[in-house]
Amino acid sequence: MPTESERFSQALREHAADFAVQLTESKIERLGRYYSLLLKWNPRLHLVAPCPPEEFATRHILESLVLLPHLSHRARVTDVGTGAGLPMLPCLIMRDDLRVTLIESSQKKAVFLQEALRQLTTPEPPRLLVARFEETPAPVSDFITCRAIDRFQQVLPRLIDWAPLSSTLLLFAGPVLREKVERLFPSARAELIPGSEQRFLIVARRNYA
């Protein structure tokens, strides 16, 4: 019987093309190490809701990688509410040119993130800020992303005000949050995430708000 790690890796191979992602065996191995580390820490920290390896591969890893076509070479990206490291840790495994700042308010989750970051080899090590985003100046950023943050609908206006004027917001959203973003950003573009009918990546230029 295949192990959880083997099922995870096989799901990546089978579904990567659905997300327009090209994965080498080396990248699959590195993504597998991240998954194994998360499995080790998850019972203590509740980083993500428990799910089968196949679901984690598609719902968490491959969905995170839909960001990659939007990120220019050496893009400066700030991830707000990083939690388990999604979406940016998988993106960093795929693209070591990215210059990333992770913002996470939970000290416990930050301990996991520090351990996960030690597995990465990037020319410019990611920064980890342990704070609420409102309590720290916004880093110089080309892109601001957020995949899961508590009370996202209520927090959204503060996040928009906080983001650098020249940045582009890349937000993962369901239908209700999509409508709210589009009211605030009439020029925002919603891209349906592969395999889903109700999850979107919202692309919104901050200076078009």
TORSE-119099 format. One record per atom (N, C-alpha, C, CB): x, y, z. Coordinates in nm, 3 decimals. Glycine has a CB too. Example, Ala and Ser with C-alpha at 12.3 -4.5 7.8 and 13.67 -1.06 7.14 Angstrom:
residues 2
((1.319, -0.569, 0.780))
((1.230, -0.450, 0.780))
((1.320, -0.330, 0.780))
((1.131, -0.447, 0.905))
((1.285, -0.225, 0.708))
((1.367, -0.106, 0.714))
((1.290, 0.003, 0.787))
((1.408, -0.060, 0.572))
//
This chain:
residues 209
((0.085, -0.120, 0.000))
((0.000, 0.000, 0.000))
((0.087, 0.124, 0.000))
((-0.095, 0.001, 0.123))
((0.062, 0.222, -0.088))
((0.146, 0.343, -0.093))
((0.138, 0.422, 0.037))
((0.103, 0.432, -0.211))
((0.248, 0.484, 0.073))
((0.250, 0.572, 0.189))
((0.181, 0.704, 0.156))
((0.394, 0.596, 0.238))
((0.155, 0.785, 0.260))
((0.096, 0.916, 0.236))
((0.186, 1.000, 0.146))
((0.071, 0.989, 0.369))
((0.317, 0.994, 0.169))
((0.410, 1.072, 0.087))
((0.407, 1.026, -0.059))
((0.552, 1.061, 0.142))
((0.400, 0.896, -0.080))
((0.394, 0.844, -0.217))
((0.264, 0.885, -0.286))
((0.408, 0.690, -0.218))
((0.154, 0.882, -0.213))
((0.025, 0.925, -0.270))
((0.028, 1.074, -0.303))
((-0.091, 0.894, -0.170))
((0.091, 1.153, -0.216))
((0.104, 1.296, -0.239))
((0.183, 1.322, -0.367))
((0.172, 1.363, -0.119))
((0.297, 1.258, -0.381))
((0.382, 1.278, -0.498))
((0.312, 1.234, -0.626))
((0.515, 1.202, -0.482))
((0.242, 1.122, -0.620))
((0.172, 1.074, -0.739))
((0.060, 1.169, -0.779))
((0.115, 0.935, -0.713))
((-0.008, 1.226, -0.682))
((-0.114, 1.324, -0.713))
((-0.056, 1.447, -0.782))
((-0.190, 1.365, -0.585))
((0.061, 1.491, -0.739))
((0.126, 1.603, -0.806))
((0.154, 1.569, -0.951))
((0.257, 1.641, -0.734))
((0.206, 1.450, -0.976))
((0.237, 1.410, -1.113))
((0.111, 1.405, -1.199))
((0.307, 1.273, -1.114))
((0.004, 1.353, -1.142))
((-0.118, 1.332, -1.220))
((-0.193, 1.461, -1.249))
((-0.210, 1.237, -1.146))
((-0.182, 1.561, -1.161))
((-0.267, 1.679, -1.174))
((-0.192, 1.807, -1.207))
((-0.342, 1.699, -1.047))
((-0.060, 1.803, -1.212))
((0.016, 1.926, -1.240))
((-0.027, 1.991, -1.371))
((0.165, 1.896, -1.244))
((-0.049, 1.911, -1.474))
((-0.086, 1.968, -1.603))
((-0.220, 2.041, -1.598))
((-0.092, 1.857, -1.708))
((-0.310, 1.998, -1.509))
((-0.439, 2.065, -1.495))
((-0.422, 2.210, -1.450))
((-0.529, 1.989, -1.396))
((-0.313, 2.235, -1.379))
((-0.285, 2.369, -1.325))
((-0.177, 2.440, -1.407))
((-0.241, 2.359, -1.180))
((-0.144, 2.384, -1.523))
((-0.041, 2.441, -1.611))
((0.093, 2.454, -1.539))
((-0.085, 2.578, -1.663))
((0.124, 2.355, -1.455))
((0.249, 2.354, -1.379))
((0.336, 2.241, -1.431))
((0.221, 2.337, -1.226))
((0.463, 2.272, -1.455))
((0.560, 2.170, -1.495))
((0.646, 2.133, -1.375))
((0.646, 2.219, -1.613))
((0.643, 2.007, -1.338))
((0.715, 1.961, -1.219))
((0.821, 1.859, -1.258))
((0.618, 1.900, -1.116))
((0.945, 1.884, -1.219))
((1.050, 1.784, -1.233))
((1.046, 1.692, -1.110))
((1.191, 1.851, -1.248))
((1.111, 1.579, -1.121))
((1.115, 1.488, -1.006))
((1.185, 1.554, -0.887))
((1.187, 1.357, -1.043))
((1.284, 1.639, -0.915))
((1.353, 1.710, -0.808))
((1.256, 1.803, -0.733))
((1.471, 1.791, -0.865))
((1.172, 1.874, -0.808))
((1.075, 1.964, -0.743))
((0.972, 1.884, -0.665))
((1.006, 2.053, -0.848))
((0.928, 1.772, -0.721))
((0.832, 1.688, -0.650))
((0.892, 1.638, -0.519))
((0.788, 1.569, -0.738))
((1.019, 1.602, -0.523))
((1.086, 1.556, -0.400))
((1.091, 1.668, -0.296))
((1.228, 1.507, -0.432))
((1.122, 1.789, -0.338))
((1.131, 1.901, -0.244))
((0.993, 1.938, -0.189))
((1.195, 2.022, -0.311))
((0.892, 1.936, -0.275))
((0.756, 1.960, -0.226))
((0.714, 1.850, -0.129))
((0.658, 1.967, -0.344))
((0.760, 1.728, -0.154))
((0.731, 1.617, -0.064))
((0.795, 1.636, 0.073))
((0.779, 1.487, -0.124))
((0.914, 1.693, 0.077))
((0.978, 1.719, 0.207))
((0.900, 1.823, 0.286))
((1.124, 1.767, 0.187))
((0.852, 1.925, 0.215))
((0.768, 2.025, 0.282))
((0.641, 1.960, 0.337))
((0.732, 2.139, 0.184))
((0.578, 1.875, 0.257))
((0.456, 1.806, 0.301))
((0.483, 1.719, 0.423))
((0.399, 1.721, 0.186))
((0.593, 1.646, 0.421))
((0.626, 1.560, 0.535))
((0.649, 1.642, 0.662))
((0.751, 1.477, 0.503))
((0.715, 1.756, 0.647))
((0.738, 1.842, 0.763))
((0.605, 1.894, 0.817))
((0.830, 1.960, 0.726))
((0.516, 1.932, 0.728))
((0.386, 1.982, 0.773))
((0.307, 1.871, 0.844))
((0.305, 2.037, 0.654))
((0.312, 1.750, 0.792))
((0.244, 1.639, 0.858))
((0.297, 1.618, 1.000))
((0.260, 1.511, 0.777))
((0.426, 1.639, 1.018))
((0.488, 1.621, 1.149))
((0.438, 1.726, 1.249))
((0.639, 1.629, 1.137))
((0.423, 1.850, 1.203))
((0.387, 1.960, 1.293))
((0.236, 1.980, 1.305))
((0.450, 2.087, 1.244))
((0.160, 1.934, 1.210))
((0.018, 1.969, 1.205))
((-0.063, 1.923, 1.328))
((-0.043, 1.909, 1.082))
((-0.038, 1.803, 1.383))
((-0.118, 1.764, 1.500))
((-0.103, 1.859, 1.618))
((-0.078, 1.625, 1.543))
((0.013, 1.923, 1.630))
((0.034, 2.016, 1.742))
((-0.017, 2.156, 1.713))
((0.182, 2.022, 1.777))
((-0.002, 2.201, 1.589))
((-0.027, 2.341, 1.558))
((-0.154, 2.366, 1.476))
((0.090, 2.397, 1.484))
((-0.215, 2.259, 1.423))
((-0.336, 2.275, 1.343))
((-0.314, 2.377, 1.230))
((-0.455, 2.319, 1.433))
((-0.209, 2.353, 1.154))
((-0.172, 2.446, 1.046))
((-0.274, 2.444, 0.933))
((-0.034, 2.411, 0.992))
((-0.321, 2.325, 0.899))
((-0.425, 2.310, 0.796))
((-0.522, 2.203, 0.844))
((-0.362, 2.272, 0.656))
((-0.644, 2.206, 0.792))
((-0.740, 2.102, 0.825))
((-0.690, 1.969, 0.768))
((-0.882, 2.137, 0.770))
((-0.698, 1.861, 0.846))
((-0.654, 1.731, 0.795))
((-0.727, 1.695, 0.667))
((-0.676, 1.621, 0.900))
((-0.652, 1.638, 0.572))
((-0.712, 1.598, 0.445))
((-0.626, 1.490, 0.382))
((-0.727, 1.720, 0.349))
((-0.680, 1.413, 0.287))
((-0.601, 1.310, 0.221))
((-0.484, 1.372, 0.145))
((-0.689, 1.228, 0.125))
((-0.377, 1.295, 0.124))
((-0.261, 1.347, 0.050))
((-0.296, 1.401, -0.087))
((-0.156, 1.241, 0.036))
((-0.389, 1.335, -0.155))
((-0.428, 1.379, -0.289))
((-0.491, 1.519, -0.285))
((-0.525, 1.279, -0.353))
((-0.573, 1.542, -0.182))
((-0.636, 1.674, -0.169))
((-0.533, 1.780, -0.134))
((-0.747, 1.670, -0.062))
((-0.438, 1.745, -0.048))
((-0.336, 1.844, -0.013))
((-0.254, 1.881, -0.137))
((-0.243, 1.790, 0.097))
((-0.224, 1.783, -0.218))
((-0.144, 1.808, -0.339))
((-0.215, 1.905, -0.433))
((-0.115, 1.677, -0.412))
((-0.346, 1.888, -0.451))
((-0.418, 1.973, -0.546))
((-0.469, 2.100, -0.479))
((-0.535, 1.897, -0.608))
((-0.539, 2.084, -0.367))
((-0.608, 2.198, -0.304))
((-0.511, 2.298, -0.243))
((-0.704, 2.148, -0.196))
((-0.397, 2.250, -0.196))
((-0.302, 2.340, -0.130))
((-0.178, 2.368, -0.215))
((-0.259, 2.280, 0.002))
((-0.112, 2.265, -0.263))
((0.015, 2.287, -0.335))
((-0.010, 2.342, -0.476))
((0.096, 2.155, -0.344))
((-0.081, 2.270, -0.557))
((-0.099, 2.314, -0.696))
((-0.180, 2.443, -0.705))
((-0.167, 2.204, -0.778))
((-0.278, 2.459, -0.617))
((-0.351, 2.587, -0.616))
((-0.257, 2.702, -0.582))
((-0.468, 2.583, -0.516))
((-0.165, 2.681, -0.489))
((-0.068, 2.786, -0.456))
((0.015, 2.825, -0.577))
((0.023, 2.741, -0.342))
((0.047, 2.727, -0.659))
((0.136, 2.752, -0.772))
((0.070, 2.826, -0.887))
((0.190, 2.622, -0.822))
((-0.062, 2.850, -0.880))
((-0.125, 2.932, -0.984))
((-0.076, 3.076, -0.977))
((-0.278, 2.928, -0.970))
((-0.009, 3.113, -0.868))
((0.051, 3.247, -0.859))
((0.166, 3.266, -0.956))
((0.099, 3.271, -0.718))
((0.237, 3.160, -0.987))
((0.366, 3.174, -1.054))
((0.362, 3.253, -1.185))
((0.422, 3.039, -1.080))
((0.264, 3.232, -1.273))
((0.264, 3.310, -1.398))
((0.249, 3.460, -1.377))
((0.153, 3.262, -1.488))
((0.201, 3.500, -1.261))
((0.181, 3.643, -1.233))
((0.306, 3.709, -1.175))
((0.064, 3.661, -1.136))
((0.402, 3.630, -1.130))
((0.517, 3.684, -1.058))
((0.635, 3.702, -1.153))
((0.556, 3.591, -0.941))
((0.676, 3.825, -1.171))
((0.788, 3.855, -1.258))
((0.919, 3.805, -1.197))
((0.796, 4.005, -1.285))
((1.022, 3.800, -1.278))
((1.154, 3.756, -1.231))
((1.200, 3.846, -1.117))
((1.257, 3.758, -1.346))
((1.243, 3.784, -1.008))
((1.292, 3.851, -0.887))
((1.185, 3.943, -0.825))
((1.417, 3.932, -0.921))
((1.061, 3.906, -0.843))
((0.952, 3.984, -0.786))
((0.964, 3.989, -0.634))
((0.816, 3.925, -0.827))
((0.928, 4.104, -0.578))
((0.922, 4.121, -0.432))
((0.778, 4.092, -0.390))
((0.968, 4.266, -0.387))
((0.762, 3.984, -0.311))
((0.628, 3.937, -0.275))
((0.615, 3.935, -0.123))
((0.601, 3.796, -0.334))
((0.505, 3.991, -0.073))
((0.473, 3.983, 0.069))
((0.349, 3.898, 0.085))
((0.452, 4.125, 0.130))
((0.362, 3.794, 0.169))
((0.251, 3.702, 0.196))
((0.197, 3.733, 0.335))
((0.298, 3.552, 0.185))
((0.071, 3.774, 0.342))
((0.009, 3.814, 0.467))
((-0.071, 3.698, 0.524))
((-0.082, 3.939, 0.446))
((-0.045, 3.665, 0.651))
((-0.114, 3.552, 0.713))
((-0.065, 3.419, 0.659))
((-0.264, 3.564, 0.693))
((0.065, 3.401, 0.662))
((0.129, 3.286, 0.595))
((0.081, 3.153, 0.651))
((0.279, 3.295, 0.608))
((0.063, 3.143, 0.781))
((0.014, 3.018, 0.841))
((0.104, 2.901, 0.815))
((-0.123, 2.987, 0.789))
((0.057, 2.807, 0.734))
((0.134, 2.686, 0.703))
((0.238, 2.707, 0.594))
((0.040, 2.575, 0.662))
((0.248, 2.832, 0.546))
((0.345, 2.859, 0.439))
((0.284, 2.865, 0.302))
((0.452, 2.756, 0.440))
((0.152, 2.863, 0.296))
((0.081, 2.864, 0.169))
((0.029, 3.005, 0.140))
((-0.035, 2.762, 0.169))
((0.053, 3.056, 0.022))
((0.102, 2.988, -0.099))
((0.252, 2.998, -0.125))
((0.031, 3.044, -0.217))
((0.327, 3.076, -0.046))
((0.460, 3.116, -0.090))
((0.568, 3.010, -0.075))
((0.501, 3.235, -0.017))
((0.559, 2.919, 0.022))
((0.665, 2.819, 0.031))
((0.667, 2.727, -0.091))
((0.647, 2.736, 0.159))
((0.554, 2.677, -0.138))
((0.559, 2.601, -0.264))
((0.612, 2.685, -0.381))
((0.421, 2.548, -0.298))
((0.574, 2.813, -0.385))
((0.624, 2.899, -0.493))
((0.775, 2.916, -0.485))
((0.556, 3.037, -0.488))
((0.829, 2.929, -0.364))
((0.974, 2.942, -0.347))
((1.047, 2.814, -0.385))
((1.007, 2.980, -0.203))
((0.985, 2.701, -0.360))
((1.046, 2.574, -0.402))
((1.057, 2.569, -0.554))
((0.964, 2.454, -0.349))
((0.958, 2.626, -0.620))
((0.958, 2.627, -0.767))
((1.044, 2.738, -0.824))
((0.818, 2.640, -0.819))
((1.051, 2.853, -0.755))
((1.118, 2.972, -0.809))
((1.206, 3.035, -0.702))
((1.014, 3.074, -0.862))
((1.336, 3.007, -0.705))
((1.423, 3.061, -0.600))
((1.467, 3.204, -0.628))
((1.544, 2.973, -0.583))
((1.419, 3.262, -0.740))
((1.453, 3.402, -0.768))
((1.363, 3.498, -0.691))
((1.442, 3.430, -0.917))
((1.251, 3.451, -0.638))
((1.156, 3.538, -0.572))
((1.213, 3.593, -0.441))
((1.025, 3.464, -0.545))
((1.180, 3.719, -0.414))
((1.223, 3.785, -0.290))
((1.100, 3.803, -0.203))
((1.293, 3.924, -0.320))
((1.095, 3.724, -0.096))
((0.970, 3.703, -0.024))
((0.979, 3.749, 0.121))
((0.930, 3.558, -0.030))
((0.872, 3.813, 0.165))
((0.852, 3.844, 0.307))
((0.725, 3.772, 0.352))
((0.842, 3.999, 0.332))
((0.736, 3.697, 0.459))
((0.622, 3.626, 0.516))
((0.579, 3.698, 0.644))
((0.658, 3.476, 0.545))
((0.451, 3.724, 0.658))
((0.398, 3.789, 0.778))
((0.299, 3.693, 0.845))
((0.331, 3.926, 0.744))
((0.329, 3.657, 0.969))
((0.245, 3.563, 1.043))
((0.237, 3.609, 1.189))
((0.300, 3.416, 1.033))
((0.115, 3.624, 1.239))
((0.099, 3.678, 1.374))
((0.113, 3.573, 1.483))
((-0.036, 3.744, 1.386))
((0.099, 3.446, 1.449))
((0.106, 3.340, 1.549))
((0.251, 3.297, 1.574))
((0.021, 3.219, 1.506))
((0.295, 3.311, 1.698))
((0.431, 3.271, 1.731))
((0.450, 3.120, 1.710))
((0.463, 3.309, 1.876))
((0.348, 3.041, 1.741))
((0.360, 2.896, 1.724))
((0.377, 2.859, 1.577))
((0.237, 2.824, 1.783))
((0.296, 2.920, 1.492))
((0.309, 2.891, 1.350))
((0.442, 2.942, 1.296))
((0.193, 2.953, 1.271))
((0.492, 3.051, 1.354))
((0.621, 3.105, 1.311))
((0.734, 3.006, 1.338))
((0.649, 3.239, 1.381))
((0.723, 2.929, 1.445))
((0.826, 2.828, 1.474))
((0.830, 2.724, 1.363))
((0.799, 2.759, 1.611))
((0.712, 2.681, 1.319))
((0.707, 2.588, 1.205))
((0.767, 2.651, 1.081))
((0.562, 2.545, 1.177))
((0.730, 2.776, 1.055))
((0.779, 2.843, 0.934))
((0.931, 2.856, 0.935))
((0.716, 2.982, 0.920))
((0.989, 2.886, 1.051))
((1.134, 2.894, 1.060))
((1.198, 2.761, 1.024))
((1.177, 2.937, 1.202))
((1.137, 2.651, 1.070))
((1.189, 2.519, 1.037))
((1.175, 2.491, 0.888))
((1.117, 2.411, 1.119))
((1.060, 2.527, 0.831))
((1.038, 2.504, 0.688))
((1.134, 2.587, 0.604))
((0.894, 2.536, 0.651))
((1.160, 2.710, 0.645))
((1.250, 2.797, 0.569))
((1.393, 2.743, 0.570))
((1.248, 2.938, 0.626))
((1.429, 2.670, 0.674))
((1.563, 2.613, 0.678))
((1.583, 2.507, 0.570))
((1.590, 2.551, 0.815))
((1.475, 2.453, 0.518))
((1.486, 2.353, 0.411))
((1.510, 2.417, 0.275))
((1.360, 2.267, 0.406))
((1.488, 2.547, 0.266))
((1.500, 2.616, 0.138))
((1.643, 2.660, 0.112))
((1.407, 2.736, 0.133))
((1.680, 2.659, -0.012))
((1.808, 2.716, -0.053))
((1.779, 2.820, -0.160))
((1.908, 2.605, -0.106))
((1.777, 2.945, -0.119))
((1.747, 3.054, -0.212))
((1.858, 3.158, -0.204))
((1.609, 3.118, -0.180))
((1.887, 3.225, -0.316))
((1.993, 3.326, -0.315))
((1.967, 3.436, -0.212))
((2.007, 3.389, -0.453))
((1.841, 3.472, -0.194))
((1.804, 3.576, -0.099))
((1.704, 3.516, 0.000))
((1.744, 3.702, -0.171))
((1.750, 3.482, 0.122))
((1.662, 3.414, 0.217))
((1.535, 3.494, 0.245))
((1.736, 3.387, 0.349))
((1.419, 3.427, 0.251))
((1.295, 3.498, 0.283))
((1.302, 3.559, 0.423))
((1.176, 3.402, 0.273))
((1.230, 3.669, 0.440))
((1.215, 3.731, 0.572))
((1.086, 3.682, 0.636))
((1.215, 3.886, 0.561))
((1.091, 3.659, 0.765))
((0.972, 3.621, 0.841))
((0.947, 3.726, 0.948))
((0.988, 3.480, 0.905))
((0.830, 3.791, 0.939))
((0.792, 3.890, 1.038))
((0.680, 3.832, 1.123))
((0.748, 4.024, 0.971))
((0.703, 3.824, 1.254))
((0.602, 3.768, 1.344))
((0.524, 3.885, 1.404))
((0.668, 3.679, 1.456))
((0.414, 3.918, 1.338))
((0.333, 4.034, 1.379))
((0.205, 4.034, 1.298))
((0.411, 4.167, 1.360))
((0.106, 4.108, 1.344))
((-0.009, 4.137, 1.261))
((0.034, 4.236, 1.154))
((-0.127, 4.192, 1.346))
((-0.021, 4.222, 1.035))
((0.028, 4.308, 0.928))
((0.004, 4.456, 0.960))
((-0.041, 4.272, 0.795))
((-0.106, 4.486, 1.032))
((-0.136, 4.626, 1.064))
((-0.032, 4.688, 1.157))
((-0.273, 4.636, 1.127))
((0.043, 4.602, 1.225))
((0.137, 4.650, 1.327))
((0.279, 4.666, 1.273))
((0.138, 4.556, 1.445))
((0.297, 4.643, 1.144))
((0.430, 4.655, 1.086))
((0.420, 4.733, 0.955))
((0.493, 4.514, 1.062))
((0.517, 4.818, 0.925))
((0.511, 4.890, 0.796))
((0.513, 4.791, 0.679))
((0.630, 4.988, 0.784))
((0.438, 4.822, 0.578))
((0.434, 4.734, 0.462))
((0.571, 4.730, 0.395))
((0.327, 4.780, 0.361))
((0.628, 4.610, 0.374))
((0.755, 4.602, 0.302))
((0.740, 4.652, 0.158))
((0.807, 4.457, 0.302))
((0.849, 4.697, 0.102))
((0.848, 4.732, -0.041))
((0.812, 4.606, -0.118))
((0.987, 4.791, -0.088))
((0.705, 4.611, -0.194))
((0.652, 4.490, -0.256))
((0.597, 4.519, -0.395))
((0.542, 4.429, -0.169))
((0.623, 4.426, -0.485))
((0.557, 4.430, -0.616))
((0.420, 4.363, -0.607))
((0.644, 4.361, -0.723))
((0.411, 4.263, -0.518))
((0.288, 4.186, -0.504))
((0.258, 4.162, -0.357))
((0.298, 4.052, -0.580))
((0.130, 4.167, -0.323))
((0.082, 4.128, -0.191))
((-0.013, 4.012, -0.212))
((0.011, 4.248, -0.116))
((0.011, 3.901, -0.143))
((-0.078, 3.787, -0.157))
((-0.131, 3.746, -0.021))
((-0.007, 3.670, -0.225))
((-0.247, 3.683, -0.025))
((-0.311, 3.635, 0.097))
((-0.402, 3.520, 0.058))
((-0.391, 3.749, 0.170))
((-0.384, 3.408, 0.123))
((-0.465, 3.291, 0.089))
((-0.568, 3.258, 0.195))
((-0.376, 3.171, 0.066))
((-0.534, 3.278, 0.319))
((-0.627, 3.245, 0.428))
((-0.592, 3.332, 0.547))
((-0.621, 3.093, 0.465))
((-0.684, 3.418, 0.585))
((-0.662, 3.505, 0.699))
((-0.794, 3.516, 0.775))
((-0.610, 3.645, 0.655))
((-0.787, 3.518, 0.907))
((-0.909, 3.524, 0.987))
((-0.989, 3.650, 0.953))
((-0.874, 3.523, 1.137))
((-1.121, 3.632, 0.943))
((-1.213, 3.744, 0.918))
((-1.170, 3.824, 0.795))
((-1.218, 3.837, 1.042))
((-1.141, 3.752, 0.687))
((-1.084, 3.814, 0.568))
((-1.172, 3.927, 0.516))
((-1.063, 3.710, 0.459))
((-1.304, 3.907, 0.515))
((-1.391, 4.012, 0.461))
((-1.380, 4.142, 0.541))
((-1.534, 3.964, 0.460))
((-1.371, 4.128, 0.674))
((-1.360, 4.247, 0.758))
((-1.222, 4.311, 0.747))
((-1.390, 4.212, 0.904))
((-1.121, 4.229, 0.728))
((-0.983, 4.276, 0.725))
((-0.947, 4.339, 0.589))
((-0.887, 4.161, 0.755))
((-1.018, 4.298, 0.485))
((-0.981, 4.337, 0.349))
((-0.959, 4.487, 0.330))
((-1.087, 4.291, 0.254))
((-1.049, 4.575, 0.376))
((-1.023, 4.719, 0.355))
((-0.894, 4.766, 0.421))
((-1.140, 4.801, 0.409))
((-0.860, 4.710, 0.537))
((-0.735, 4.749, 0.603))
((-0.614, 4.697, 0.525))
((-0.731, 4.695, 0.748))
((-0.628, 4.577, 0.469))
((-0.519, 4.522, 0.389))
((-0.494, 4.608, 0.265))
((-0.551, 4.377, 0.348))
((-0.601, 4.653, 0.202))
((-0.587, 4.737, 0.083))
((-0.517, 4.869, 0.118))
((-0.725, 4.764, 0.020))
((-0.560, 4.931, 0.227))
((-0.497, 5.057, 0.269))
((-0.351, 5.038, 0.304))
((-0.572, 5.116, 0.388))
((-0.318, 4.922, 0.359))
((-0.182, 4.893, 0.404))
((-0.088, 4.864, 0.288))
((-0.183, 4.775, 0.500))
((-0.140, 4.802, 0.182))
((-0.054, 4.759, 0.071))
((0.009, 4.879, 0.000))
((-0.136, 4.676, -0.030))
((0.134, 4.868, -0.042))
((0.198, 4.977, -0.117))
((0.117, 5.014, -0.241))
((0.341, 4.937, -0.159))
((0.113, 5.142, -0.271))
((0.030, 5.191, -0.380))
((0.068, 5.129, -0.514))
((0.040, 5.342, -0.388))
((0.196, 5.097, -0.531))
((0.242, 5.042, -0.659))
((0.227, 4.890, -0.669))
((0.386, 5.080, -0.681))
((0.175, 4.826, -0.566))
((0.170, 4.680, -0.564))
((0.046, 4.626, -0.633))
((0.176, 4.629, -0.421))
((0.051, 4.497, -0.666))
((-0.063, 4.423, -0.718))
((-0.106, 4.322, -0.614))
((-0.029, 4.354, -0.853))
((-0.235, 4.317, -0.585))
((-0.288, 4.221, -0.490))
((-0.323, 4.092, -0.564))
((-0.413, 4.278, -0.418))
((-0.279, 3.980, -0.508))
((-0.312, 3.847, -0.559))
((-0.382, 3.774, -0.446))
((-0.183, 3.769, -0.610))
((-0.514, 3.768, -0.450))
((-0.593, 3.720, -0.337))
((-0.671, 3.595, -0.377))
((-0.688, 3.830, -0.288))
((-0.665, 3.494, -0.292))
((-0.745, 3.374, -0.312))
((-0.881, 3.398, -0.247))
((-0.674, 3.247, -0.251))
((-0.987, 3.371, -0.321))
((-1.119, 3.411, -0.272))
((-1.228, 3.317, -0.320))
((-1.151, 3.553, -0.315))
((-1.333, 3.306, -0.237))
((-1.457, 3.243, -0.279))
((-1.549, 3.347, -0.338))
((-1.524, 3.171, -0.161))
((-1.673, 3.308, -0.370))
((-1.764, 3.400, -0.440))
((-1.795, 3.528, -0.361))
((-1.893, 3.329, -0.470))
((-1.816, 3.517, -0.230))
((-1.854, 3.634, -0.150))
((-1.739, 3.733, -0.144))
((-1.896, 3.593, -0.008))
((-1.618, 3.682, -0.116))
((-1.502, 3.772, -0.110))
((-1.472, 3.829, -0.247))
((-1.380, 3.697, -0.054))
((-1.492, 3.749, -0.350))
((-1.471, 3.800, -0.486))
((-1.559, 3.922, -0.512))
((-1.500, 3.690, -0.591))
((-1.685, 3.913, -0.475))
((-1.776, 4.026, -0.497))
((-1.730, 4.150, -0.421))
((-1.919, 3.988, -0.454))
((-1.683, 4.130, -0.299))
((-1.638, 4.244, -0.220))
((-1.515, 4.308, -0.283))
((-1.608, 4.202, -0.075))
((-1.419, 4.226, -0.327))
((-1.300, 4.280, -0.391))
((-1.338, 4.356, -0.518))
((-1.200, 4.167, -0.425))
((-1.429, 4.302, -0.595))
((-1.466, 4.367, -0.721))
((-1.542, 4.498, -0.698))
((-1.550, 4.271, -0.806))
((-1.612, 4.508, -0.585))
((-1.675, 4.636, -0.552))
((-1.569, 4.741, -0.519))
((-1.772, 4.620, -0.435))
((-1.464, 4.698, -0.450))
((-1.357, 4.790, -0.412))
((-1.263, 4.817, -0.530))
((-1.278, 4.734, -0.295))
((-1.248, 4.719, -0.619))
((-1.160, 4.729, -0.735))
((-1.239, 4.695, -0.860))
((-1.037, 4.634, -0.721))
((-1.307, 4.791, -0.921))
((-1.383, 4.761, -1.043))
((-1.297, 4.702, -1.154))
((-1.451, 4.886, -1.093))
((-1.168, 4.730, -1.151))
((-1.079, 4.680, -1.256))
((-1.021, 4.543, -1.223))
((-0.967, 4.778, -1.281))
((-1.055, 4.486, -1.107))
((-0.998, 4.357, -1.066))
((-1.037, 4.248, -1.165))
((-1.044, 4.319, -0.924))
((-0.948, 4.150, -1.179))
((-0.972, 4.036, -1.268))
((-0.978, 3.908, -1.185))
((-0.862, 4.025, -1.377))
((-1.080, 3.829, -1.205))
((-1.095, 3.703, -1.130))
((-1.063, 3.586, -1.222))
((-1.240, 3.689, -1.072))
((-0.973, 3.501, -1.179))
((-0.937, 3.381, -1.255))
((-0.985, 3.259, -1.179))
((-0.783, 3.374, -1.281))
((-1.066, 3.178, -1.243))
((-1.116, 3.057, -1.180))
((-1.001, 2.958, -1.160))
((-1.229, 2.994, -1.264))
((-0.989, 2.907, -1.039))
((-0.883, 2.811, -1.010))
((-0.920, 2.676, -1.071))
((-0.860, 2.798, -0.857))
((-0.828, 2.610, -1.140))
((-0.858, 2.482, -1.204))
((-0.920, 2.382, -1.106))
((-0.732, 2.422, -1.266))
((-1.018, 2.310, -1.156))
((-1.083, 2.207, -1.075))
((-1.185, 2.261, -0.977))
((-0.980, 2.131, -1.001))
((-1.213, 2.390, -0.982))
((-1.306, 2.450, -0.888))
((-1.410, 2.533, -0.962))
((-1.230, 2.538, -0.786))
((-1.527, 2.545, -0.902))
((-1.630, 2.633, -0.957))
((-1.651, 2.756, -0.870))
((-1.759, 2.557, -0.972))
((-1.588, 2.758, -0.751))
((-1.615, 2.866, -0.657))
((-1.491, 2.925, -0.592))
((-1.706, 2.818, -0.551))
((-1.373, 2.890, -0.640))
((-1.250, 2.947, -0.585))
((-1.178, 3.023, -0.696))
((-1.157, 2.836, -0.524))
((-1.133, 3.141, -0.662))
((-1.076, 3.231, -0.761))
((-0.944, 3.288, -0.712))
((-1.175, 3.344, -0.795))
((-0.859, 3.325, -0.807))
((-0.746, 3.411, -0.780))
((-0.785, 3.550, -0.833))
((-0.612, 3.357, -0.847))
((-0.787, 3.648, -0.742))
((-0.824, 3.784, -0.779))
((-0.696, 3.864, -0.800))
((-0.916, 3.850, -0.670))
((-0.684, 3.927, -0.915))
((-0.569, 4.011, -0.948))
((-0.616, 4.156, -0.951))
((-0.505, 3.969, -1.087))
((-0.561, 4.238, -0.861))
((-0.608, 4.377, -0.850))
((-0.490, 4.470, -0.828))
((-0.710, 4.391, -0.734))
((-0.477, 4.568, -0.915))
((-0.373, 4.668, -0.900))
((-0.413, 4.767, -0.791))
((-0.348, 4.741, -1.034))
((-0.326, 4.785, -0.694))
((-0.357, 4.873, -0.581))
((-0.388, 5.016, -0.625))
((-0.241, 4.874, -0.483))
((-0.313, 5.068, -0.722))
((-0.334, 5.207, -0.762))
((-0.453, 5.225, -0.855))
((-0.211, 5.260, -0.829))
((-0.527, 5.115, -0.881))
((-0.651, 5.125, -0.957))
((-0.774, 5.122, -0.869))
((-0.658, 5.015, -1.058))
((-0.751, 5.117, -0.736))
((-0.865, 5.110, -0.644))
((-0.946, 5.237, -0.649))
((-0.818, 5.082, -0.501))
//
